[in-house]
Amino acid sequence: MFELDLQNPLGAQPKLAFDTLFISDIHFGTKHCKAKMLYQMLSHIQTREMHLVGDIVDGWYMVNKAEYNLGPYHRQSMAEILRIAEGETKVFYEPGNHDETLRGKILSSGLIHRQMTGKTLFGIEFVENHVYVDPNGRRFYVTHGDEFDPDIYKSEKGLAYKAGDLIIGKLGDFDGWTVDKLKKDFRAAARLKRAFKVIEERVMPNLKNAEAAALKGKFDGIVFGHSHLRGFKKSKSGVLLVNDGCSTDDGIEFAAVDKAGNWAILKWMKDGLKVNPEEGKDVFYTWADLGFVNAPEKPAPKEDHATYNVDRIQRLLYRLWSPVERREALISRAAERPLPIPLDNPKLNK
């Protein structure tokens, strides 16, 4: 049975403690990212080990914008991750398809972006994938999950996926409009996305490919994101498939392991915490059930070394995923006169 461990030190904010935490599909840089709620969640958890399982930053979205600038809570959430990484928590970043440039992607121009996997930046270790051993000795292969897609899914021929993604994005815009203007939460995008992804999961061989990879590597399970469909699935061969969900709908989803080695997928929501254990039924806890007098406080924005480092990272992102206006400016200037970058790129440690 998964155990929630609420740490309540004197004079400090209560925090939920985990042995290990896996979170993916945050999609920083997009308007569907729940950055404010994510900042609240990150400020109220502590963990021995954290995995950022891909699509953390959405480079695909950024390159199609005329210009972009990370919103204030995108910046605060990223800074909170840096604060976690500089503490006693080991933080790993396994890039996904929306942030695949971090893997050293070859561009159409023939240039290769500086590869981040195998390097450490501000205490975060960038890895292509990872082998995680839980407290019970079970071995899990940790990867974003796009490697299990057939070629058509990742190619320009994947029109059905692209069309579905576009429709879901437009509905997400509608949902945002209803919240802002009508003060109502329709969640139409979340419902359609789940229906679309469920159909896709049944048609595409992703899960079979994941199971095959686990059997080949002699792993007990796979931890991944990518499809945004949280949940546990156990194959006939005994492989446990753990999808940690996403953070773009009505809550922040993540997989967690308690100190005894029990697994659950949690959903941090406005009204409380939903817990989907590996074994057993879902349980919903109100914040009062968990000992909070009120809902967890939304911390005030901070300005410190971490937010300064996020500003430096944003300069790096601006070069990795140049928006349209920068690309046009580069074309209009002579090659010997590149655009100035106000801040130097962060130094990378091997």
Secondary structure, 3 states (H helix, E strand, C coil): CCCCEEECCCCCCCEEEEEEEEECCCCECCCCCCHHHHHHHHCCEEEEEEEECCCCECHHHHCCCCCCCCCHHHHHHHHHHHHHHCCCCEEEECCCCCCHHHHCCECCCCCECCCCCCCEECCEEECCCEEEECCCCCEEEECCCHHHCCHHHHCCCCHHHHHHHHHHHHHHHHHHHHHHHHCCCCCHHHHHHHHHHHHHHHHCCHHHHHHHHHHHHCCCEEEECCCCCCEEEECCCCCEEEECCCCCCCCEEEEEECCCCCEEEEEECCCEEEEEECCCCCEEEECCCCCCCCCCCCCCCCCCHHHHHHHHHHHHHHHHCCCHHHHHHHHHCCCCCCCCCCCCCCCCEC
